[in-house]
Amino acid sequence: MVKDGHMVYKTSNVCAKEIHFDVVNGIVHNVVFDGGCRGNTQGVAALAEGMPIEDVPLRLRHIDCNGGHSCPYEFAKAAEQYLAENS
């Protein structure tokens, strides 16, 4: 079972500097990207709202925008780190 909590993830190689999100009962809530392409990051955040944390890496991993990196891919890495630290 995944613990509830809040994550602040420092990104690398993308325009967004950080990704903030909450996990409650294994579900992602309140995703906010600090920086990045506003429309794209708001879209990713809206789509992830209510998603099981385990599904984030499955859906967003390897989405490319900038030489193998993207804000969605960074969010996938953030979710993986959250799971590794809170499962």
N, C-alpha and C positions, 0 to 999 in steps of 0.2 A: 504494500500500500504506500502511496506517495503522501508525504507530509504536506500540510498546508504551509504556505509561506509567500514571501515576496522576493523577487529576483531583480537585481540590477546587473546587467551584463555589459561590459565594455567591449565594443566591437573593434574589428580591425579590417583595414582595406576597403571600407565602404564609407559613404557620406554620413550616415547616422553614427553618432558617437556612443550612444548607449541605447539599450532596450530595457524597459521596465515592464514587469508583469506580475500578476498574482496567480497562485494556484490554490483552489479551494475544492476539496473532495476530488482531486485529480483533474480538475477542469480549469482551463486558462481563462483569466479575466483581466480586464484593465490594461491591455497591451498599449504601451506608448513608446514610440521611437523618438529619441532626442536627435533631431536633424534628419537628413535624408530627403528624398523626393516626397514631398508632403502627400500628394495623392496616392502614390504607391504604398507608402508606409501606413497611411490611414486605411487603405484597402486591405492590406495584410492583417492589420490589427483587427479590423471588423470581421474578417473571415475567420480569424483564430478565436474570437470571442466565443466561449462555450465549447471549445474543442478539447477533447481529452489531451493532456500534456504529451502522452505517448504518440499521438498522431502528428504532432507538429513536425518532428524530424522526418517522418515518413512522407509527408506532403511537401515540405519545403527544402529538404536537403538537395544540394546540387543545382539549385536554380541560379543561373549565371547572369550577371549584369556587367561585371568588371573583371575580366580575366580570371574567372573561376569563383568570384565572390559576388554576393548580393546581400541586401538587407534581409530578404527571406531566408537565405542560407545562414546568415548570422543568427537569426531567430531560431533556426533549427539547432545550431550549435549551443545556443543559450538554453534551449529546452533539454538537450542532452546533458548539459552540465547540471541543470537543476535536478534532473532525474538521478544522476550519479550521486549527487550530494544529499538527496532527500528521499531515497527509496529504501 
